[in-house]
Amino acid sequence: MSTRLNYGRTFLLGFGFFGISVIWGVYNAFVPIFLSEKFHLSPIMVGFFMTLDNIAALFIQPFASAWSDRLRSPLGRRIPFILIGAPISAFAFGLIPVAAILPLFVACTSTLLLSAALWRTPVVALMPDITPSQFRSQANGVINFMGGIGAIVALQTGGILYKMNHNFPFWLGSALVIVAALIVYLFIEEPKDYEQTEVQPGILASLREVFTNEDKSGLRILFAIFFWFIGYSAVDTFFTLYAKNHLGLNEGDGATLLSVLPLFFVLFAIPSGFIAGKIGRRTTISIGLITISLMLILLYVTPATALLTGIAPLPLVGIPLVEGGTRMLTLAGVFLIVAGAAWAFVNINSLPMIVDLTTAARIGTFTGLYYLFSTLSAIVGPNLNGWAIALTNNNYNIIMLIAPAFMLIAFWLMLGVKRGEATT
């Protein structure tokens, strides 16, 4: 058995997650702006629209990942999904900003998310496929490090490109998705020693198994994932509108301000895997949930003028407090930095806990369960917060109160988890 993680191979696999993260980062930052300002939709409708893709993905991602467990091809179980889904995603994504009417816009976004749902879970399932259990938190740290780089590219470079031309962030994302998929195809060789004859339960049978199991650890983890992603996806979806309407920033600077969160998620992605190896995955996740909840509450209670107080010069990811001024780290940026590090503690260690509830033959299926619950939360979160914003007279600050409430529910659920730690 291997005594160390193969970092070179894991970083190359991370390019798949990099491509996915570029798409989601640009999509979540700028599609709500298009919906609000180009098509003049209300916050309720923006929140609903931002969940349509997740509703579609709900019916594809879990089944695609379970299908990949059963697929046998010369290229492996997961790679065929990437080679089909990624090019379609790239093409549809590039058309989003040029769609002039709402029906065409909906067609582009629907095609993007349906195709992305086809290959997202198989590419994620490749990580535990090629990584022993005791190194999966560290490997997931590397994968998410690459994903965080993708999110930074989407928000930081995307924010700059958006000011130049609204099309440019999307076209950059399309190109990067193609490059990322090619890297995974060319450099990652799937293991071919999976069980060839054993018939594995499908996604619904596996879900039933989790619900009926006497040990409720799997059920508690899945519902914790559901609740913490409600909190996170709501902030992620509405942050540029929050920055514009509550903080008074333009869209580009709002995206740039948010970029410090994925930046520090990236910086803490790999360390959080090592920390979980020392103190346990459940403890690490719990620390992260408490910390991120506190940061979001501080964003809620601190006045907007104080949140934009300059702390120190910060090139690239700082924001100018006056037109043409020096880019500064603000108090809001400090809160987001700590939240980003805390989010790494949570997000890096959750998927390894899920896949270590099962056998190697069912990794794709349990990865699908992970995305089933996270996708459900992505449907509920934006809708819930869209309604909350509308019912509070378009008070975008309310998301910073609702989100930590769901994080704390997830913390309570994690207290009862007994399984999912690394095995040797």
C-alpha positions in Angstrom: 0.0 0.0 0.0 1.2 3.5 -0.8 2.8 5.4 2.1 2.3 8.9 0.6 0.0 10.8 -1.7 0.9 11.1 -5.4 0.9 14.9 -5.5 1.8 15.2 -9.2 -1.1 13.0 -10.3 -3.5 14.6 -7.9 -2.6 18.2 -9.1 -3.2 17.1 -12.7 -6.6 15.6 -11.8 -7.3 18.9 -10.1 -7.5 20.6 -13.5 -10.9 19.0 -14.0 -12.2 20.7 -10.8 -10.4 23.8 -11.9 -12.5 24.0 -15.1 -15.7 23.3 -13.2 -14.9 26.1 -10.7 -14.2 28.7 -13.4 -17.7 28.1 -14.8 -19.5 28.3 -11.5 -17.5 31.3 -10.3 -18.4 33.3 -13.4 -21.9 32.0 -13.6 -22.8 32.9 -10.0 -21.1 36.3 -10.1 -22.5 37.6 -13.3 -25.6 35.7 -14.3 -27.6 37.3 -11.5 -26.5 40.7 -12.8 -27.7 39.9 -16.3 -31.1 38.7 -14.8 -31.5 41.8 -12.7 -30.3 44.5 -15.1 -30.5 43.1 -18.6 -33.8 41.2 -18.2 -35.2 43.3 -15.3 -36.2 40.3 -13.1 -37.1 40.8 -9.4 -35.0 39.3 -6.6 -37.5 36.5 -6.2 -37.3 35.6 -9.9 -33.5 35.9 -9.8 -33.3 33.5 -6.9 -35.7 31.1 -8.7 -33.8 31.3 -12.0 -30.6 30.5 -10.2 -32.1 27.3 -9.0 -33.5 26.0 -12.4 -30.1 24.6 -13.3 -29.8 22.8 -10.0 -33.3 21.3 -10.4 -32.1 19.9 -13.7 -28.8 18.7 -12.2 -30.7 17.1 -9.4 -32.1 14.5 -11.9 -28.7 14.0 -13.7 -25.7 14.2 -11.3 -26.6 11.4 -8.9 -27.6 9.0 -11.7 -24.6 10.0 -13.9 -22.2 9.1 -11.1 -24.0 5.8 -10.3 -23.9 5.1 -14.1 -20.2 5.7 -14.1 -19.7 3.0 -11.4 -21.3 0.5 -13.8 -19.7 1.7 -17.0 -17.0 -0.4 -18.6 -15.1 1.2 -21.5 -11.5 1.2 -22.9 -11.2 4.7 -21.5 -12.5 3.7 -18.1 -15.6 4.5 -16.0 -15.3 8.3 -15.6 -13.3 9.7 -18.6 -16.1 9.2 -21.2 -18.4 11.5 -19.3 -15.8 14.2 -19.3 -15.1 13.9 -23.0 -18.8 14.3 -23.9 -19.9 16.8 -21.2 -17.0 19.3 -21.2 -17.1 20.5 -24.8 -20.9 21.0 -24.7 -20.5 22.9 -21.4 -17.9 25.2 -22.9 -19.9 25.9 -26.1 -23.1 26.8 -24.1 -21.2 28.8 -21.6 -19.7 31.0 -24.3 -23.1 31.8 -25.7 -24.7 33.0 -22.4 -23.6 36.7 -22.5 -24.6 37.2 -26.1 -28.1 35.9 -25.7 -30.3 39.0 -26.3 -33.7 37.6 -25.3 -34.7 35.7 -22.2 -35.8 32.4 -23.9 -32.4 32.1 -25.6 -30.6 33.0 -22.4 -32.6 30.2 -20.6 -31.7 27.8 -23.4 -28.0 28.5 -23.1 -27.9 28.3 -19.3 -30.0 25.1 -19.3 -27.7 23.4 -21.8 -24.7 24.5 -19.8 -25.9 23.1 -16.5 -27.4 19.9 -18.0 -24.1 19.1 -19.7 -22.0 20.1 -16.7 -24.1 17.8 -14.5 -23.2 14.9 -16.8 -19.5 15.2 -16.1 -19.1 16.9 -12.7 -19.6 14.0 -10.4 -17.6 11.5 -12.5 -14.6 13.8 -12.5 -14.9 14.3 -8.7 -15.2 10.5 -8.2 -11.8 10.1 -9.9 -10.1 11.4 -6.8 -11.1 8.6 -4.4 -10.7 6.1 -7.3 -7.0 6.8 -7.5 -6.4 7.7 -3.8 -6.2 5.4 -0.7 -8.6 6.3 2.1 -6.0 7.7 4.5 -4.9 10.3 1.9 -8.3 11.4 0.7 -8.6 14.5 2.8 -5.2 15.6 1.7 -6.0 14.8 -2.0 -9.3 16.6 -1.7 -7.4 19.5 -0.4 -5.3 19.5 -3.5 -8.3 19.1 -5.8 -10.1 22.0 -4.1 -6.9 24.0 -4.2 -7.2 23.8 -7.9 -10.9 24.5 -7.8 -10.2 27.5 -5.6 -7.7 28.8 -8.2 -10.5 28.4 -10.7 -12.8 30.4 -8.6 -10.2 33.2 -8.1 -9.6 33.3 -11.9 -13.4 33.6 -12.3 -13.8 36.4 -9.8 -10.6 38.3 -10.0 -9.8 38.0 -13.7 -13.5 37.8 -14.5 -14.1 41.1 -12.6 -11.4 42.8 -14.6 -12.6 41.4 -17.9 -16.3 42.2 -17.2 -15.4 45.8 -17.0 -13.8 45.6 -20.4 -16.5 43.6 -22.1 -19.3 41.5 -20.5 -18.6 38.6 -22.9 -14.9 38.2 -22.0 -15.3 36.3 -18.6 -17.5 33.7 -20.2 -15.3 33.2 -23.2 -12.3 32.8 -21.0 -14.2 30.2 -19.0 -15.1 28.2 -22.1 -11.5 28.0 -23.2 -10.3 27.0 -19.8 -12.9 24.2 -19.5 -11.6 22.7 -22.8 -8.0 22.9 -21.6 -8.8 21.4 -18.2 -10.7 18.4 -19.8 -7.8 17.7 -22.1 -5.3 17.7 -19.3 -7.4 15.1 -17.3 -7.9 13.0 -20.5 -4.2 13.0 -21.4 -2.6 12.6 -18.0 -4.9 10.7 -15.7 -5.2 6.9 -16.1 -8.1 5.3 -14.4 -7.6 2.1 -12.4 -8.9 -0.9 -14.3 -9.0 -3.3 -11.4 -12.5 -2.4 -10.3 -15.0 -5.3 -9.7 -16.1 -6.6 -13.1 -19.0 -8.8 -12.1 -20.5 -7.6 -8.9 -23.9 -5.9 -9.4 -24.0 -2.7 -7.3 -27.1 -1.0 -5.9 -28.2 2.1 -7.8 -28.5 5.6 -6.4 -32.1 5.1 -5.0 -31.2 1.8 -3.4 -28.1 3.4 -1.8 -30.2 6.3 -0.6 -32.7 3.9 1.0 -29.8 2.1 2.6 -28.5 5.3 4.2 -32.0 6.1 5.6 -32.6 2.6 7.0 -29.1 2.0 8.4 -29.2 1.6 12.2 -26.1 3.9 12.4 -27.4 7.3 11.3 -23.9 8.8 10.7 -24.4 8.7 6.9 -27.8 10.4 7.2 -26.5 13.1 9.5 -23.5 13.9 7.3 -25.8 14.1 4.2 -28.2 16.5 5.9 -25.4 18.5 7.4 -24.1 18.9 3.8 -27.6 20.0 2.8 -27.8 22.7 5.4 -24.3 24.1 5.2 -24.6 24.4 1.4 -27.9 26.3 1.8 -26.0 28.9 3.7 -23.0 29.0 1.4 -24.8 28.9 -1.9 -27.1 31.7 -0.8 -24.2 34.0 -0.1 -22.4 32.9 -3.2 -25.5 33.6 -5.4 -26.4 37.0 -4.1 -23.0 38.4 -3.1 -22.5 40.7 -6.1 -26.0 42.1 -5.6 -25.3 42.4 -1.8 -22.1 44.3 -2.6 -23.9 46.6 -5.0 -27.1 47.3 -3.0 -25.8 47.1 0.6 -22.2 48.2 0.3 -22.6 50.5 -2.6 -19.9 48.8 -4.8 -20.0 48.3 -8.6 -20.4 44.7 -9.9 -16.7 44.3 -10.8 -15.5 45.4 -7.4 -18.2 43.2 -5.7 -16.8 40.2 -7.5 -13.2 41.2 -6.6 -14.2 41.7 -2.9 -15.7 38.2 -2.8 -12.5 36.7 -4.5 -10.6 36.8 -1.1 -12.9 34.1 0.2 -11.9 31.5 -2.5 -8.3 32.8 -2.3 -8.0 31.8 1.4 -10.1 28.7 0.8 -7.2 27.8 -1.6 -4.5 28.7 0.9 -6.1 26.5 3.6 -7.3 23.7 1.3 -4.2 21.5 1.6 -3.5 22.4 5.3 -7.1 21.5 6.2 -6.6 18.0 4.9 -3.5 17.6 7.1 -5.3 19.1 10.1 -8.1 16.6 9.6 -5.5 13.8 9.5 -4.3 14.9 13.0 -7.6 15.8 14.8 -10.2 14.0 12.7 -12.5 15.0 9.9 -15.6 15.6 12.1 -13.7 17.9 14.5 -12.2 19.9 11.7 -15.5 20.4 10.0 -17.2 21.5 13.2 -14.5 24.1 13.9 -15.0 25.4 10.3 -18.8 25.7 10.7 -18.6 27.7 13.9 -16.0 30.0 12.5 -17.8 30.8 9.2 -21.0 31.3 11.1 -19.4 33.9 13.3 -17.9 35.7 10.3 -21.2 35.9 8.5 -22.9 37.2 11.6 -20.2 39.9 11.9 -21.0 40.9 8.2 -24.6 41.2 9.2 -24.2 43.3 12.3 -21.4 45.6 11.2 -22.6 48.8 9.4 -21.8 49.0 5.7 -19.6 52.1 6.1 -17.5 50.2 8.7 -17.2 47.2 6.4 -15.6 49.3 3.8 -13.0 50.7 6.2 -9.5 50.3 4.7 -7.2 48.0 6.7 -4.1 47.8 4.5 -3.1 48.0 0.8 -3.8 44.7 -1.0 -2.9 44.4 -4.7 -5.1 42.4 -7.0 -7.8 41.2 -4.6 -8.2 44.5 -2.7 -10.8 47.1 -3.9 -10.3 50.8 -4.6 -12.3 52.8 -2.0 -12.2 55.9 -4.3 -12.1 56.0 -8.1 -8.6 55.2 -9.2 -7.3 54.8 -5.7 -5.1 52.1 -4.2 -6.6 48.7 -3.8 -7.3 48.1 -0.1 -8.1 45.2 2.1 -11.3 46.2 3.9 -12.9 45.0 7.1 -15.4 43.1 5.0 -12.4 41.5 3.3 -11.0 40.4 6.6 -14.3 38.7 7.5 -14.3 37.0 4.1 -10.7 35.9 4.5 -11.5 34.1 7.8 -14.7 32.7 6.3 -12.7 31.3 3.3 -10.2 29.5 5.6 -13.1 28.1 7.7 -14.9 27.0 4.5 -11.8 24.9 3.6 -12.1 23.1 6.9 -15.7 22.2 6.1 -15.6 21.5 2.4 -12.3 19.7 2.0 -13.3 17.0 4.5 -16.9 16.3 3.7 -16.6 14.3 0.5 -13.9 12.0 2.0 -16.3 11.3 4.9 -19.0 10.3 2.4 -16.9 8.0 0.2 -15.4 6.3 3.3 -18.9 5.1 4.2 -18.8 2.6 1.3 -16.6 0.4 -0.8 -14.4 1.2 -3.8 -17.0 -0.2 -6.2 -19.6 2.3 -5.1 -17.5 5.5 -4.8 -19.3 7.1 -7.8 -22.7 6.3 -6.3 -21.9 7.8 -2.9 -20.3 10.8 -4.7 -23.7 11.1 -6.3 -25.4 11.1 -2.9 -23.1 13.9 -1.9 -24.1 16.0 -4.9 -27.8 15.0 -4.5 -27.9 16.7 -1.1 -25.7 19.6 -2.1 -27.8 20.2 -5.2 -31.0 20.1 -3.2 -29.6 22.8 -1.0 -28.5 24.9 -4.0 -32.2 24.8 -5.0 -33.5 25.8 -1.6 -30.9 28.4 -0.7 -31.3 31.0 -3.5 -35.1 30.7 -3.4 -35.2 31.1 0.4 -32.9 34.1 0.3 -34.6 35.6 -2.7 -37.9 35.6 -0.8 -36.2 36.9 2.4 -34.7 39.8 0.4 -38.0 40.6 -1.2 -39.9 40.4 2.1 -37.5 42.7 3.8 -37.9 45.4 1.2 -34.8 44.3 -0.9 -32.5 44.2 2.2 -29.7 42.1 0.7 -28.0 42.1 4.1 -30.5 39.5 5.4 -28.6 36.7 3.7 -25.8 37.2 6.2 -28.2 36.4 9.0 -30.0 33.4 7.4 -26.9 31.7 6.1 -25.1 31.2 9.5 -28.4 29.9 11.0 -28.2 26.9 8.6 -24.5 26.5 9.2 -25.2 26.1 12.9 -27.9 23.4 12.2 -25.2 21.6 10.2 -22.9 21.8 13.2 -25.5 20.3 15.5 -26.0 17.4 13.0 -22.2 16.7 12.8 -22.1 16.3 16.6 -23.8 12.9 16.2 -21.6 11.5 13.4 -19.6 8.4 14.4 -18.3 7.2 11.0 -16.5 8.6 8.0 -13.0 9.0 9.4 -10.0 7.8 7.4 -9.1 4.1 7.4 -5.8 2.4 6.8 
